[in-house]
Amino acid sequence: MASDVELAAMRQAITLSSIGLGTTSPNPPVGCVILDRYGVTIGEGYHRCKGEAHAEVNALSAAGPAVQGGTAVVTLEPCNHIGVTPACRQELIDAGIARVVISVLDPTSRGDGGAAVLTAHGIDVETNVLPDETLTVLGPWLAATRRRRPYLIWAYALDKQNSQLVNEQLAVDLRSRTDLVLNDKTLEEGVPGGHAPEHFTLPHDLSADLRSWLSACYATGSRTIVAVGADHSGALHENLDCVDEIVIAVKKAAPTGVIAAATADLTTAGFELADISPGRTCVRVRLRRPNASP
């Protein structure tokens, strides 16, 4: 079982992985922490962008020669294939790592997977460590990868009178965790210029066929999308099974019962309350499908 030190390191790796949200796609956001043989943290790293070093390589580089006999704590199973960058499992083997603690196995692994190769080389491997906590960052990427359709968030203001200002704030607050922002009729990167252009391109504008558009988004590198504004209600209400998460900004002075009326059809569609965030003038209600982040 993972030690208390390794659990703390995994939580640090999860936090590190979140820094890559909005820029790693089509790759996953991954974090890694290296412990020396005495359990002292000597290296940390995360994956920033496809084509650049992966989390494990960045953490190994930071650790230096003290990595010999140490432990790598990583949020996603080290990759088992050579692509734009070397296979991470081989980098760990060559560095002399003695133990690898993994949170979530990679569904895209080639062959037996990185964990199996590490074990075959005599490295002690622990898996399934704090997976639910890791999915707070990695869940949308995993969901998108398994069904080959981006994780879709719909955010809008319930109060039509001040909707423009509230929608603009929603876009500002949510965009850094997503690959694409669809705001009214404008489509742009969540983090402008954040992706590797050779691996990510903007899809065509949203067409009448939402499902075909989402497939095109996936094919051009997107794994997470936020659509902002009630203007999208027509297409999204007709295809609620394509929506994974809904964020509704409700004015604090809203009439009694307005939330129940607004979410009645969402409840029957399978959405559950995931979070409530009170602000100065609005309350944000976040609903999510229970199986949206597998």
N, C-alpha and C positions, 0 to 999 in steps of 0.2 A: 504493500500500500504506500501511497505517497506520504512523505513526512510533512510535518507542519511547515518546515522551511520550503519544501517543494510546493506546497499549496499556496504559500505567500508569493513565491516566485511565479506561479501560474497566474495569480491575480494581477501581478505586475505585467506579465506577458499579455494578458487580455487588454489591459489599459494601453500598453504600447501598440497593440494591433489596431486600436481605434484611431490612431493617428493616420493610418493609411486609408481610412474610409473616404470615398469620393475620388480616389486617385489610382487605386490598384487594379481596377477592372480592366480586362476580364479576369485578372488574377484575384485571389482571395486576400483579404486583410489579415495578416498573420503577425504575431509577436513572439519573441523568443528571449529567454533569460538563461545565461550560463552560470552555473555554480561550480566552484572549484571542489576538490575532493573533501574539503572540510565544510562545505555548505555555504561558503561565502560568495555573494554575487560578484562576478568579475567581468561580466559582459551583458549587454542588452542590445536588442535590435528589432526592427520591424521592417516590413516590406512597404515601399513607398509607391512603386510604379512598375508595371510590366516591362521587362527588359533590363531592369536594375537588379542589384543583389537582393536575394531573399532574406527573410528575417534571420534565419539560422546563420547565414554567411556574415551578415552585419554583426551579429552577436559574437560569433567566433573571432572576427577581426578585432572587436573591442576587447575580448578576453586575453588574446595573446597566448604565449607559451604556457601559462598557468592552466590552460584548458585540459591538459593531459590528465586523464583519470577523473575528469569532472562530469557534471550532469547538464544536459540540455533540456530545458523546460520550454515546450513549444505548444502553441494553441491548436495547430493543425499538423497532422502527420507529415513528416518531411517528404518532399516529392521524390519520386522514384524514376524519373525520366530526365533525359538531357534535352532541353529545349533552347530557349534564348540564353538561359543561364545553366550552369552545371547542376546535376542532381544533388539536392541538399543532403540526402542520406549518405552519399559518398563523401561529401565535405565533412560530415560529422565523424565518419569512420576514419578518414585520413587525419583528422585533428586529434584523434586519440580519446574521444569521448567514451566514458565507461557506462553511462546510463542515459536514457532518453525518456522523459516524462511527456506524454502526449495527451491532449484533451480530447480532440475529435479526429476520427479517421477520415482520410480524404477519399471521397467517392470517385475522384478522377484519376486515382493511382493506376499506373500501368502494371500489369503482371500481378505479383503477390503483394505489392504495396511496399512503401518505404519501411514500415515497421517490421515486416517479415525479413527484409534484407538486413536490417540492423541486427535483428535477433540471430540471423544466420552467421553474422560476423562476431558473435559472442558478446554483443552489447545487451545489457539489461534494459528491457523496454516495459514501461508502464503506460497503459492506455485508459481512456474514459475517466480522466481526472477533471472534475468540475465542468463537465460538458454544458450544463444548463447556463452557467455563468459565461462560458465562452460564446454561446449562441446569442448573447446580447449584442455582440459585434458581428460574429460570423454567420448567424442565422439567415439573414436575407440573401447572402451570397450562396449558401448551401441550397436554399429553397429555389433560387433562380437556376442554379446549375442542374439540379435534379429534374426540373420540369422544362428547362430550356425556354424560360420566359422570365423577364425581369420582375423583381419584387416591386410592387406598385403601391405607393402611398398617395392617398388623396387627402388634401388639407384645404379647408375653406372656413370662411367666417359665416356664422349663422345669421348675424345681423346685417341685412342688406344695406342699411344706411351708411355704415362705416366699413363696408366690406373691402374696399380698395386698400385702405391703410392697413387693415388687419391682415389681408392676404399678402401684402408686401412684406410685412414682418414675419409671417409664416414662412415665406420663401427664403428670407434671410436666415432664419433660425434652422431650417431643415435642409438647406441645400448642401451644406458641407458633408453630410453623410450619404449623399446620393450622387449618381453619375449624371443624371439628367434632371433638369427642371423644366416642366411645361407650365408656363405662367400665362394664362389667357391663350394667345395664339403664338407666343414666343417660346422657342425651344433652344436651350443652351446647356452647357456643361454645368454641373453643380459647383465644381471648383474650376473656374475658367482657366484653360490651359493646363489642367492638372494631370491629364492622361497622356500616355505615350501616343503621339499621333499615328505611328505606324501600326498600332494595335487597337485604336479606338477612333471612330468617326461618328459624327452626328447623323442620325437617320433622317429620312424625309419627314416632313410635317405630319402631324396626326391626321389620319384619313378617317373616313366614316367607319372603316373596319378596324376596330380596336385590336382584335386578336392578331391580325396580320401585321399591324404596326408594332405591336409588342414583340413579335417574332423578328421583325426587321431590327428593332432596337437590340435584341439579344445578339443577332448575327453581327452587328457592328461594334459589339464590345460592352454594351450596357448590362449591368446586373441589378441596379436599383434606380427607380424613377420616382419623383414626386410631382404630382399634378396639383397645381394650386388654383383654387377658385371654384365657385359654384357653377361657373359656365360649363364645366365638364360634366355636370350632373346627368345630362341626357345619355351620353355614351357610357358613363361609368355605372349608372343605375341599371342600364340594360345589360351590363356585363360585370355585375358585382362579384362573380366568381373569379374575375381577373384582379380584383383589388384585395390586397393583403392587409392593409392598415389604413385607418381613417382618423384624421385629426380634425376636430371641430372646435373652433374658437367661439365661445359663447359669452356675450356681454353679461357682466355681473347683474345688471338691472333687467335682464330678460324676464318676460312674464313667466309665471308659474306654469310648469308643465311643458315648456318649450323643448327641453331636452328629450323628454319621453316621446313627444310627437316626432322629433327629428330623428330619433334612433330606433323607432318601432320597427321599421322595415329592415334595419341593419341587424337587429337582434334575431329576427326570423331568418335572415340570410347567414347566420352563424357567427357574427362578430361578438366578441366579449370585451368588457371593459378592461383595459390594460394599464391605464395611468390617468391621473387627474393632476393638472398643474395650474394652480391659481396664479394669476398675474395681477397687475395693478388695476386693470379695467376689464380683463377677460379671464375666463377659465377655459383651459384647453383640455378637452376630453379626447383621449386616445383609445380607439377600439382596434382590436386585432383578431384575426382568426387564430384559434388555438393551435392549428397545424401550420401556420404561415412560416414559422421558423423551426424546421424539423431538427 
